[in-house]
Amino acid sequence: MQLNDILAEAQDHDRGRDFDLLDPVTGKATGITLRIAGPDSATQARARLQMMDDLADMADGEGRVSATNREKARVNSLARCVLGWDVKEDGEPVPFTHANVVRLLRAATWVQAQIDSFASDRVAFRGGI
């Protein structure tokens, strides 16, 4: 592998990959597809930096951040790694917005776990779309 290969792969991570959310019990596709930025993407790097800024803004006078605020920052950071989606509610497409991604993530911890796991899996992002 050469430097240009590493740089090209990082750019590819920014294009993201489609991920089908699976039912946590049956393992079957839920019909929800999300496009996730890869772990070496500039998108994820920006999300991490923004999380640090958010945590600094949430700190009290002694530099402490409550568990509630840490969790809020973590979920917001994960939501920033989602680049697009195909999600329906009552049969209608749900607009792709940061707030709606956060709403999906907060719906269930298994949703967060699956997206977080995929977003950190370099194997899933190896070798082009």
URCOR-V953743 format. One line per field, one symbol per residue. phi: phi as a letter, one per 20 degrees, with the letter a starting at -180 (. if undefined). psi: psi as a letter, one per 30 degrees, with the letter a starting at -180 (. if undefined). A space follows every 10 residues. Layout:
# URCOR-V953743
phi->???
psi->???
This chain:
# URCOR-V953743
phi->.dgfffffff fffffmcfce fdffeemege nddcedfffd efgfffffff fffffffefe gdnecfffff ffffffffff eeeraccccl ndfegecgff fggffffaff fgfffffffd efffdfnme
psi->kleeeeeeee eeefflkkkj kkkfefglkf gkkkkkklfg lfeeeeeeee eeeeeeffka fggkkleeee eeeeeeeeef fkflljklkh fkkkkjleee eeeeefekfe eeeeeeeefg jeeffkhl.
